[in-house]
């Protein structure tokens, strides 16, 4: 072989090696599916909050097939027990852990610091890390829409609201609902009873009954069960659901309700992890994203009420208006949001005051 031919062959080999070195390697198909764990505050059988998170988990499995494997644990108390459960999943090799209640925030952050190679997703909180994100939905949007229904359909002008804990998430929901109510009926009072529970069917039913005793003819709620709706139905009253389509469990006395659709977020998030494009974030999607929505109307809802709701929903979808845009007065009648102004996300996420029309106090 001549020196010239040897030199030419050497040049070709070197060029090929350089080309290979400069081209990203095609990833080998992963033999093992991505493992996702879900930590639940209640049971999927609550027909509300956890029920919808578990429906989202099932949507994830259906959408991504053998690319993902999921598991869940229910009835995990907020606090030290949560940290133990989250840590155990990380130790067992789960790739992403979804913690689905506000009180899991600190335990999630703690464990995320111990396992930098695991992805952590916390629902409804505000703390993040390099490997930990937060996610929630603008539930205040369908809350407002459901308030329009309640405001147009109440006859006593007293609406009861069974509330869980006095945290910004719940306060924001009460305010959005009340703004919707009073946008069509400024004479209505929205009376609030606190239960200090997420999932306690007995306590939540008792709270609804107390509000019915005060003359409420529609019951709304921020709880994880259908008991307030059942209590209203048994007394010949109507209700507004929450979390899931509670009309399918209780009946047509549930006029409509704000509903979660977590599968939208779970599918997108896990796909980002699979694609290697996940970065830490704070997600707060609204009606336009599909992560929150208003359930179908009960046959008891008249056409003019439906039309009023649909018109306001379109304003939100078009981006021409949103719920916490002024003028808005607080519970004492003082203006807190001027006409032409809107609350920033940070102000909404830290909300600790009631709007005009709410009857009740925020426990300190």
Secondary structure, 3 states (H helix, E strand, C coil): CCHHHHHHHHHHHHHHHHHHHHCCCCCCCCCCCEEEEEECCCCHHHCCHHHHHHHHHHHHHHHHHHHEEEEEECCCCCCHHHHHHHHHHHHCCCCEEEECCHHHHHHHHHHHHHCCCCEEEEECCCCCECCEEEEEECHHHHHHHHHHHHHHHCCCCEEEEEECCCCHHHHHHHHHHHHHHHHHCCCCEEEEEECCCCCCHHHHHHHHHHHHHCCCCEEEEECCCCHHHHHHHHCCCEEEEEECCCHHHHCCCEEEEEEECCHHHHHHHHHHHHHCCCCCCEEEECHHHCCEEECCCCCCCCHHHHHHHHHHHHHHHHCCCCCCEECEEECCCCEEECECCECCHHHHHCCCCCECCEECCCCC
